[in-house]
Amino acid sequence: MIRSPIICVLGHVDHGKTAILDSIRGSTVLEGEAGKITQHVGASLIPIETVKKQSKEIINKYGYELEIPGLLFIDTPGHQAFTSLRKRGGKTADLAVLVIDITQGIQPQTKEALEILKKPKCPFIIALNKIDLIQGWRPNKGEPFTKTIKKQSERVQKRIEQKTYDIIGKVAEYGMNANRFDKVENPENTAIIIPTSAETGEGIPELLMFLAGLSQRYMKKQLDVEKETTGEGTILEVKEVKGLGTTIDTIIFNGKIEKNDKIVIGTKNGAKETKVRALLKPKQLKEMREAKAKDFERVEKVEAASGIKIAAPGLEETIAGSPILVANKDTEKKKKEVAKEVERAKIENQEEGVIVKTDTIGSLEGVVDLFKEKEIPIRRAEIGKVRKRDITEAKTIKEKNRYLGAIFAFNTEILPEAKEEAEEYNIPTFESNIIYKLEEDYQEWKEEEKRREKQERLEKYTYPAKLKIMPEHTFRKSKPAVVGIKLMQGKLKPGYPLMNKDGEELGEIKSIQRDQKTLDLIEQGEEAAIAITNVTVGRQIEEGETLYTNLPVDQTYELERKGFKNKQLLKEIRDIKR
């Protein structure tokens, strides 16, 4: 039996991932999304009849005989979901569609996607989307690209060609070949680029036809599944549904699953066994996320490849991204298999590092992979909400390394008591549903923290100063000595230690006053009364004597490197210290 190929849709934010599926489905999932950005994993089965209808002209041109039952699209909120689907033994995702906005080209998440596609060598098609935004474009609703491009001006045609070559060049930087679909000789080792418009439907006929044709032609063995094999799948999302309780949205990629089957799932506490109470299948051309109860039909059995909602007891602790196995036989063996997958998703080190919490296994793997690449050490990474104990642990880490006492929450909640604790102890928390944004925000914070640390260090510095005790200006001889001085060079603050011209250490400046006002700073040329600890006028210091601030030699060099202007004074202090 040939199953439908499973196709993941990837791309940068707002490049049109969901819009392309909407164009195929004729649905309005995009309009229901927060900010028109996909927020949850979804699955849509496009029946082969729909593919044939939309791509009839192209199918006839290329002479394909389509045998597959349809195309199962997974519309991901981020590349971490795709990572998860590929890592589950490399079985789940067969193909990918990388959506790129032709007007914006390669963006940060596009780069992220190309890195992911490169690693498992996953075959993919590039949908070079939003061709209707090219200046001067004349839309021809629903037409194949090969037909509509001929109706465009020569200038527009050249613009499309240039943009396509730009993408070809960028993809080559990742060690992969790409070319426009009508110029590709060997699709096995070349990523096909199809210019499209989700808005007008142009290019969509080629996209559907090539997805169906290529998967059937080059993946027939992979798509050939045993009808009676026990079901295997990946859990996409865990949802509460009124009247059903907690349910799991699942992709079944191999075998079959039936009502009343015993299944093994991954939970926060390891593998768990439960029994299928109901199988709820979204109606054709309906998307799991937008479907209401009426949009699902109860079925007795589901065969690969399918998106299915499962209702069963005890699904509350299920981990999205974990495997699901039908386990009517060999239950204990399958529990061990699933437990191993769940355990793999935890990272716990004794060394210093940041703390990562995510919503799914795929998310966790995605964040960990990126942080390893960016050399951000991880102390602990796991699935779940950020709790008070996470903040307490980060506080301990911060005491040793101010840059690593940080919390990362990807697509997961920071509980109120944890937020309070983080604010109280000034623990930075980073929240996002885009992986690269987490890392970006952290690097920005780190740079700001370095600037702050530098400023703190500078404020603690003793700056070079040269001062003269004025004759007949002794106001108190000791405990502390109070004398009038004139600042010859530099700046002077309370707390600065002093020395004489022979390098003998004296006390430090306890306070500075002028006209009965306490001052925080005096500058070159100013006069003031200063209180000096641990000295007596007539013993350690004398009226008319010249004193200096007592700087360590290495600090004089550091100030010089940082551009301190009075290098002569630094040299004078250095010579005295030596």
C-alpha positions as CSV (number, residue, x, y, z in Angstrom):
1,M,0.0,0.0,0.0
2,I,1.3,3.4,-0.9
3,R,0.8,6.1,1.7
4,S,0.6,9.9,1.3
5,P,4.0,11.6,1.6
6,I,4.4,13.7,4.7
7,I,5.5,17.2,3.8
8,C,6.7,19.9,6.2
9,V,6.4,23.5,5.4
10,L,9.3,25.7,6.6
11,G,10.3,29.3,6.1
12,H,10.9,32.7,7.7
13,V,8.2,34.5,9.6
14,D,5.5,36.0,7.3
15,H,7.0,34.6,4.1
16,G,3.7,32.8,3.4
17,K,3.9,29.3,4.8
18,T,0.3,29.1,5.9
19,A,-0.9,31.3,3.0
20,I,0.4,28.7,0.5
21,L,-1.6,25.9,2.2
22,D,-4.6,28.2,2.3
23,S,-4.3,28.7,-1.4
24,I,-4.3,24.9,-1.8
25,R,-7.1,24.3,0.7
26,G,-9.2,27.4,-0.1
27,S,-9.4,27.8,3.7
28,T,-8.8,30.7,6.0
29,V,-6.5,29.3,8.6
30,L,-4.2,32.3,8.3
31,E,-6.9,34.8,9.2
32,G,-7.4,33.0,12.5
33,E,-3.7,33.1,13.5
34,A,-2.4,35.6,16.0
35,G,-0.5,38.2,13.9
36,K,-1.1,36.0,10.9
37,I,1.9,33.8,12.0
38,T,1.4,30.1,12.5
39,Q,1.3,29.5,16.3
40,H,0.6,25.8,16.5
41,V,1.5,22.7,14.6
42,G,-1.2,21.7,12.1
43,A,-1.8,19.0,9.6
44,S,-3.8,18.9,6.4
45,L,-4.5,16.1,4.0
46,I,-4.9,17.3,0.4
47,P,-6.7,14.5,-1.5
48,I,-5.1,13.4,-4.8
49,E,-8.3,14.6,-6.6
50,T,-7.6,18.1,-5.4
51,V,-4.0,17.9,-6.7
52,K,-5.2,16.6,-10.1
53,K,-7.9,19.3,-10.3
54,Q,-5.5,22.2,-9.5
55,S,-2.6,20.8,-11.6
56,K,-4.4,19.2,-14.5
57,E,-2.6,21.2,-17.2
58,I,0.9,20.5,-15.7
59,I,0.2,16.8,-15.0
60,N,-0.8,16.4,-18.7
61,K,2.2,18.3,-19.8
62,Y,4.7,16.1,-17.8
63,G,2.7,12.9,-18.3
64,Y,2.6,11.9,-14.6
65,E,0.3,9.0,-13.5
66,L,-0.4,9.8,-9.8
67,E,-1.0,6.8,-7.6
68,I,-0.5,8.3,-4.1
69,P,-3.7,8.9,-2.1
70,G,-2.8,12.5,-1.4
71,L,-0.4,14.9,0.2
72,L,-0.2,15.3,4.0
73,F,1.1,18.7,4.9
74,I,2.4,19.7,8.3
75,D,2.4,23.4,8.8
76,T,5.0,24.1,11.5
77,P,5.2,27.1,13.8
78,G,9.0,26.8,13.8
79,H,11.8,24.6,12.5
80,Q,12.1,22.8,15.8
81,A,8.9,20.8,14.9
82,F,10.5,19.7,11.7
83,T,13.7,18.8,13.5
84,S,11.6,16.6,15.8
85,L,9.8,14.9,12.9
86,R,13.1,14.1,11.1
87,K,14.9,13.0,14.2
88,R,12.3,10.4,15.1
89,G,14.3,7.8,13.1
90,G,14.2,10.0,10.0
91,K,10.9,8.4,9.1
92,T,8.2,11.0,9.7
93,A,8.9,13.8,7.3
94,D,9.5,12.7,3.7
95,L,9.7,16.1,2.0
96,A,9.9,19.7,2.9
97,V,8.7,22.9,1.2
98,L,10.9,25.9,2.0
99,V,8.9,29.1,1.5
100,I,11.0,32.2,0.6
101,D,9.6,35.7,0.0
102,I,11.0,36.7,-3.4
103,T,11.1,40.3,-2.3
104,Q,13.0,39.6,0.9
105,G,15.2,36.6,0.0
106,I,17.1,34.6,2.6
107,Q,16.3,35.7,6.1
108,P,17.5,34.4,9.6
109,Q,14.9,31.7,9.8
110,T,15.5,30.7,6.2
111,K,19.2,30.1,7.1
112,E,18.1,28.1,10.1
113,A,15.8,26.0,7.8
114,L,18.6,25.4,5.3
115,E,20.9,24.2,8.1
116,I,18.3,21.8,9.2
117,L,17.5,20.6,5.7
118,K,21.2,20.1,5.0
119,K,21.9,17.8,8.1
120,P,19.5,14.9,7.3
121,K,19.8,15.5,3.5
122,C,16.1,15.9,3.3
123,P,14.7,16.4,-0.2
124,F,13.0,19.8,-0.5
125,I,11.3,22.2,-2.9
126,I,11.7,26.0,-2.7
127,A,8.5,27.9,-3.1
128,L,9.7,31.3,-4.2
129,N,6.6,33.1,-3.0
130,K,4.9,36.5,-3.4
131,I,5.8,36.9,-7.1
132,D,2.7,39.1,-7.3
133,L,4.6,41.8,-5.3
134,I,7.2,42.2,-8.1
135,Q,6.6,45.7,-9.5
136,G,4.7,45.5,-12.7
137,W,3.4,41.9,-12.2
138,R,0.2,41.2,-14.0
139,P,-1.7,38.5,-12.1
140,N,-3.4,35.6,-13.7
141,K,-5.4,33.8,-11.0
142,G,-4.6,30.1,-10.5
143,E,-2.4,29.8,-13.6
144,P,0.7,27.6,-13.8
145,F,3.9,29.7,-13.6
146,T,5.0,28.5,-17.0
147,K,1.9,30.1,-18.5
148,T,1.7,33.3,-16.4
149,I,5.4,34.2,-16.8
150,K,4.9,34.5,-20.6
151,K,2.3,37.2,-20.1
152,Q,4.7,39.4,-18.1
153,S,6.8,42.2,-19.4
154,E,10.5,41.5,-20.3
155,R,11.6,43.7,-17.3
156,V,9.4,41.6,-14.9
157,Q,10.7,38.3,-16.4
158,K,14.3,39.5,-15.9
159,R,13.6,40.5,-12.3
160,I,12.2,37.1,-11.5
161,E,15.2,35.4,-13.1
162,Q,17.6,37.6,-11.1
163,K,15.9,36.9,-7.8
164,T,15.9,33.2,-8.6
165,Y,19.7,33.2,-9.3
166,D,20.2,35.1,-6.0
167,I,18.5,32.2,-4.2
168,I,20.5,29.6,-6.2
169,G,23.7,31.3,-5.1
170,K,22.7,31.4,-1.4
171,V,21.6,27.8,-1.4
172,A,25.0,26.8,-2.9
173,E,26.7,28.4,0.1
174,Y,25.1,25.5,2.1
175,G,26.7,22.9,-0.2
176,M,23.4,22.2,-2.0
177,N,22.3,22.6,-5.6
178,A,19.1,24.4,-6.6
179,N,17.5,25.6,-9.9
180,R,14.2,26.7,-11.4
181,F,12.0,23.7,-12.0
182,D,11.9,24.1,-15.8
183,K,15.7,24.0,-15.9
184,V,16.4,21.0,-13.6
185,E,17.8,17.9,-15.3
186,N,18.2,15.7,-12.2
187,P,15.7,16.4,-9.4
188,E,17.4,13.8,-7.2
189,N,20.4,16.0,-6.4
190,T,18.9,19.5,-7.1
191,A,16.4,21.4,-5.1
192,I,13.6,22.6,-7.4
193,I,12.7,26.3,-7.2
194,I,9.0,27.1,-8.1
195,P,8.0,30.8,-8.2
196,T,4.6,31.1,-6.6
197,S,1.9,33.5,-5.3
198,A,-0.2,32.3,-2.4
199,E,-2.3,35.4,-3.1
200,T,-3.2,34.7,-6.7
201,G,-2.6,30.9,-6.8
202,E,0.0,31.3,-9.6
203,G,2.7,28.6,-9.5
204,I,0.6,26.4,-7.1
205,P,-0.2,23.9,-9.9
206,E,3.5,23.2,-10.4
207,L,4.1,23.1,-6.7
208,L,1.5,20.4,-6.1
209,M,2.4,18.4,-9.2
210,F,6.1,18.3,-8.4
211,L,5.5,17.4,-4.7
212,A,3.2,14.5,-5.8
213,G,5.3,13.4,-8.8
214,L,8.7,13.5,-7.2
215,S,7.6,11.8,-4.0
216,Q,6.0,9.0,-6.1
217,R,8.9,8.7,-8.4
218,Y,11.8,8.8,-6.0
219,M,10.3,7.7,-2.7
220,K,8.0,4.8,-3.7
221,K,9.9,2.4,-1.5
222,Q,9.7,4.8,1.5
223,L,6.0,5.3,0.9
224,D,5.2,1.6,0.6
225,V,3.9,0.5,3.9
226,E,2.4,-2.7,5.3
227,K,-1.3,-2.1,5.8
228,E,-1.5,-4.4,8.9
229,T,1.7,-3.2,10.6
230,T,1.1,-1.8,14.2
231,G,1.0,1.9,14.1
232,E,3.8,4.3,14.7
233,G,3.6,8.1,14.9
234,T,4.7,11.4,16.4
235,I,2.7,13.5,18.8
236,L,2.4,17.0,17.4
237,E,0.3,18.7,20.1
238,V,-1.5,18.1,23.3
239,K,-4.9,19.9,23.6
240,E,-7.9,20.1,25.9
241,V,-11.1,19.6,24.0
242,K,-14.5,20.2,25.6
243,G,-16.4,16.9,26.1
244,L,-13.3,14.9,25.3
245,G,-10.7,16.0,27.9
246,T,-7.1,16.0,27.0
247,T,-6.4,14.9,23.4
248,I,-3.3,14.4,21.3
249,D,-2.9,15.5,17.7
250,T,-0.7,12.9,16.1
251,I,0.8,12.0,12.7
252,I,0.7,8.3,12.0
253,F,3.5,7.6,9.6
254,N,3.6,3.8,9.6
255,G,1.0,1.0,10.0
256,K,-2.5,1.4,11.5
257,I,-4.1,2.4,14.7
258,E,-7.6,1.3,15.8
259,K,-10.1,2.3,18.5
260,N,-9.4,0.3,21.7
261,D,-5.8,-0.2,20.7
262,K,-3.3,-0.2,23.6
263,I,-0.8,2.6,23.0
264,V,2.5,3.8,24.6
265,I,3.2,7.5,24.7
266,G,6.0,9.7,26.1
267,T,5.2,11.8,29.3
268,K,7.2,14.0,31.6
269,N,7.5,10.9,33.9
270,G,8.7,8.5,31.2
271,A,6.7,6.1,29.0
272,K,3.0,5.5,29.7
273,E,0.5,2.9,28.6
274,T,-3.1,3.8,27.8
275,K,-6.0,2.8,25.6
276,V,-7.5,4.6,22.6
277,R,-11.0,5.8,23.5
278,A,-11.7,7.6,20.2
279,L,-10.1,8.4,16.9
280,L,-11.1,11.8,15.5
281,K,-10.2,12.5,11.9
282,P,-10.5,16.0,10.4
283,K,-12.6,16.1,7.4
284,Q,-10.9,16.6,4.0
285,L,-9.5,20.1,3.4
286,K,-10.0,20.9,7.1
287,E,-7.1,22.0,9.2
288,M,-6.6,20.5,12.7
289,R,-6.2,23.8,14.4
290,E,-9.3,25.5,13.1
291,A,-11.5,22.4,13.2
292,K,-14.4,22.4,15.7
293,A,-16.1,19.2,16.9
294,K,-18.4,19.2,13.9
295,D,-15.3,19.2,11.6
296,F,-14.1,15.8,13.0
297,E,-15.6,12.4,12.2
298,R,-15.2,9.5,14.6
299,V,-13.5,6.6,12.8
300,E,-12.7,3.0,13.9
301,K,-9.3,2.8,12.2
302,V,-6.6,5.0,10.7
303,E,-3.8,4.0,8.3
304,A,-0.6,5.8,7.5
305,A,-0.1,8.5,6.6
306,S,-2.7,10.4,8.5
307,G,-3.2,13.3,10.9
308,I,-5.4,12.1,13.7
309,K,-6.7,13.4,17.0
310,I,-6.7,10.7,19.7
311,A,-8.8,10.7,22.9
312,A,-7.6,8.4,25.7
313,P,-7.4,8.4,29.5
314,G,-4.3,10.0,31.2
315,L,-2.9,12.1,28.4
316,E,-2.4,15.2,30.6
317,E,1.4,14.7,31.0
318,T,2.0,13.8,27.3
319,I,5.1,15.4,25.7
320,A,4.6,16.9,22.3
321,G,7.2,15.6,19.9
322,S,7.5,12.2,21.5
323,P,6.7,8.9,19.8
324,I,3.4,7.1,19.9
325,L,3.5,3.3,19.4
326,V,0.6,0.8,19.2
327,A,1.5,-1.8,21.8
328,N,-1.1,-4.6,21.8
329,K,2.0,-6.9,21.8
330,D,5.5,-6.4,23.2
331,T,4.2,-3.6,25.5
332,E,7.2,-3.5,27.9
333,K,9.6,-3.5,25.0
334,K,7.8,-0.5,23.4
335,K,7.7,1.3,26.7
336,K,11.4,1.0,27.0
337,E,11.8,2.3,23.4
338,V,9.6,5.4,24.1
339,A,11.2,6.0,27.6
340,K,14.6,6.1,25.9
341,E,13.4,8.8,23.5
342,V,12.0,10.9,26.3
343,E,15.2,10.5,28.4
344,R,17.3,11.6,25.4
345,A,15.4,14.9,25.5
346,K,16.8,15.8,28.9
347,I,20.2,17.5,29.5
348,E,21.7,17.9,32.9
349,N,25.3,18.9,33.5
350,Q,27.2,19.7,36.7
351,E,29.0,22.6,35.0
352,E,27.9,26.2,34.9
353,G,25.4,27.0,32.1
354,V,22.0,28.5,31.3
355,I,18.7,26.8,32.0
356,V,16.4,26.0,29.1
357,K,12.7,25.0,29.3
358,T,10.6,24.2,26.2
359,D,7.2,22.9,25.2
360,T,8.2,19.9,23.1
361,I,11.0,17.5,22.4
362,G,11.6,19.0,18.9
363,S,11.8,22.5,20.5
364,L,14.3,21.3,23.1
365,E,16.5,19.6,20.4
366,G,16.3,22.8,18.3
367,V,17.3,25.1,21.1
368,V,20.1,22.8,22.3
369,D,21.5,22.4,18.8
370,L,21.6,26.2,18.3
371,F,23.1,26.9,21.7
372,K,25.8,24.3,21.1
373,E,26.6,25.9,17.8
374,K,26.8,29.4,19.4
375,E,28.8,27.9,22.3
376,I,26.3,28.8,25.0
377,P,26.8,26.3,27.8
378,I,23.7,24.6,29.1
379,R,23.3,23.5,32.7
380,R,19.9,21.9,32.4
381,A,17.4,21.6,29.5
382,E,14.0,20.0,29.8
383,I,10.4,20.1,28.8
384,G,8.0,22.0,31.1
385,K,7.1,25.4,32.5
386,V,9.6,27.6,34.3
387,R,9.2,27.1,38.0
388,K,10.6,28.7,41.2
389,R,13.3,26.1,41.5
390,D,14.7,27.0,38.1
391,I,15.1,30.6,39.2
392,T,16.8,29.4,42.5
393,E,19.2,27.3,40.4
394,A,19.9,30.3,38.0
395,K,20.6,32.5,41.1
396,T,23.3,30.0,42.3
397,I,24.9,30.0,38.8
398,K,24.8,33.8,38.6
399,E,26.8,34.1,41.7
400,K,29.6,32.2,39.9
401,N,29.1,33.6,36.4
402,R,26.8,36.6,35.9
403,Y,26.4,35.8,32.2
404,L,25.1,32.3,32.7
405,G,22.5,32.8,35.4
406,A,19.8,33.1,32.8
407,I,16.5,31.3,32.0
408,F,15.2,30.5,28.5
409,A,11.5,29.7,27.9
410,F,10.7,28.6,24.4
411,N,7.0,28.3,23.7
412,T,6.4,27.7,27.4
413,E,5.1,29.6,30.4
414,I,7.0,31.2,33.2
415,L,4.8,30.6,36.3
416,P,3.8,33.7,38.3
417,E,5.9,32.8,41.4
418,A,8.9,32.2,39.2
419,K,8.5,35.6,37.6
420,E,8.4,37.2,41.1
421,E,11.5,35.3,42.1
422,A,13.3,36.3,38.9
423,E,12.5,40.0,39.5
424,E,13.6,39.9,43.1
425,Y,17.0,38.4,42.3
426,N,17.4,40.1,39.0
427,I,17.6,36.9,37.0
428,P,17.2,37.5,33.2
429,T,14.5,35.5,31.5
430,F,14.2,35.2,27.7
431,E,10.9,34.2,26.2
432,S,10.1,33.6,22.5
433,N,8.5,31.2,20.0
434,I,11.3,31.7,17.5
435,I,14.6,29.9,18.4
436,Y,17.0,32.4,16.8
437,K,15.2,35.3,18.6
438,L,16.1,33.7,22.0
439,E,19.7,33.5,21.1
440,E,19.7,37.0,19.6
441,D,18.0,38.6,22.7
442,Y,20.5,36.8,24.9
443,Q,23.5,38.1,23.0
444,E,22.1,41.6,23.1
445,W,21.6,41.3,26.9
446,K,25.1,39.9,27.3
447,E,26.6,42.8,25.4
448,E,24.7,45.3,27.6
449,E,25.7,43.4,30.7
450,K,29.4,43.6,29.6
451,R,29.0,47.4,29.2
452,R,27.4,47.6,32.6
453,E,30.2,45.5,34.1
454,K,32.8,47.7,32.5
455,Q,31.1,50.8,33.8
456,E,31.0,49.2,37.3
457,R,34.7,48.5,37.1
458,L,35.4,52.0,35.9
459,E,33.4,53.5,38.7
460,K,35.5,51.4,41.2
461,Y,38.8,52.6,39.6
462,T,41.0,55.0,41.4
463,Y,41.7,57.7,38.8
464,P,45.1,59.4,38.7
465,A,45.3,62.7,40.5
466,K,48.0,65.1,41.8
467,L,47.2,67.5,44.6
468,K,48.9,70.0,46.9
469,I,48.2,70.6,50.6
470,M,47.9,74.4,50.8
471,P,50.0,76.2,53.5
472,E,48.1,77.3,56.6
473,H,45.1,75.2,55.7
474,T,45.1,72.5,58.4
475,F,41.6,72.3,59.9
476,R,42.2,69.2,62.0
477,K,45.5,67.3,62.5
478,S,44.2,63.7,62.8
479,K,41.3,61.3,63.2
480,P,40.7,62.2,60.4
481,A,43.2,64.9,59.3
482,V,41.3,67.7,57.5
483,V,43.4,69.9,55.1
484,G,42.7,72.3,52.3
485,I,44.1,71.2,49.0
486,K,44.4,72.4,45.4
487,L,43.9,69.7,42.7
488,M,46.8,70.2,40.3
489,Q,45.8,67.4,37.8
490,G,43.1,64.7,37.4
491,K,39.9,64.1,39.3
492,L,39.4,63.3,43.0
493,K,36.6,61.4,44.7
494,P,35.9,60.1,48.3
495,G,37.4,56.7,48.8
496,Y,40.5,57.3,46.7
497,P,43.7,56.1,48.5
498,L,46.7,58.5,48.6
499,M,50.5,58.2,48.6
500,N,53.4,60.7,48.8
501,K,56.0,61.4,46.2
502,D,58.2,58.6,47.6
503,G,55.4,56.0,47.1
504,E,54.6,55.6,50.8
505,E,51.0,54.6,51.3
506,L,48.9,57.1,53.3
507,G,45.2,56.9,54.2
508,E,42.2,57.4,51.9
509,I,40.0,60.3,51.3
510,K,37.0,60.0,53.7
511,S,35.1,63.1,52.4
512,I,35.4,66.2,50.3
513,Q,33.9,69.6,51.3
514,R,33.6,73.1,50.0
515,D,31.5,76.0,51.5
516,Q,30.1,73.5,54.0
517,K,28.8,71.3,51.2
518,T,29.8,67.7,50.7
519,L,31.1,66.9,47.2
520,D,31.3,63.7,45.3
521,L,33.9,64.9,42.9
522,I,36.4,67.7,42.3
523,E,38.3,68.4,39.1
524,Q,41.6,69.9,38.0
525,G,42.2,73.5,39.3
526,E,39.6,73.3,42.1
527,E,40.2,73.8,45.8
528,A,38.5,72.0,48.6
529,A,38.9,70.6,52.1
530,I,39.5,66.9,52.3
531,A,39.4,64.5,55.3
532,I,42.2,61.8,55.2
533,T,42.1,58.7,57.4
534,N,45.1,57.2,59.2
535,V,47.4,60.2,58.9
536,T,48.5,63.1,61.2
537,V,49.6,66.5,59.8
538,G,53.2,67.0,60.8
539,R,54.0,63.3,60.8
540,Q,52.8,61.4,57.7
541,I,51.8,64.6,55.7
542,E,53.0,68.2,55.7
543,E,51.5,71.5,54.6
544,G,52.8,72.4,51.1
545,E,53.4,68.7,50.3
546,T,52.4,67.2,47.0
547,L,50.4,63.9,47.1
548,Y,49.1,61.5,44.5
549,T,46.3,59.0,44.2
550,N,47.7,55.5,44.9
551,L,47.1,53.4,41.7
552,P,48.4,49.9,41.0
553,V,50.9,49.9,38.2
554,D,48.7,47.5,36.0
555,Q,45.8,49.9,36.3
556,T,47.9,52.8,34.9
557,Y,48.6,50.7,31.8
558,E,44.9,49.7,31.6
559,L,43.8,53.3,31.7
560,E,46.3,54.1,29.0
561,R,44.9,51.4,26.8
562,K,41.4,52.8,27.4
563,G,42.5,56.2,26.1
564,F,43.2,58.2,29.3
565,K,44.5,61.5,28.0
566,N,47.0,62.6,30.7
567,K,49.6,60.0,30.0
568,Q,52.3,62.1,31.7
569,L,50.5,61.9,35.0
570,L,50.2,58.1,34.6
571,K,53.9,57.8,33.9
572,E,54.7,60.0,37.0
573,I,52.6,57.7,39.2
574,R,54.2,54.6,37.6
575,D,57.7,55.9,38.2
576,I,56.9,56.7,41.9
577,K,55.4,53.1,42.4
578,R,58.6,51.6,41.0
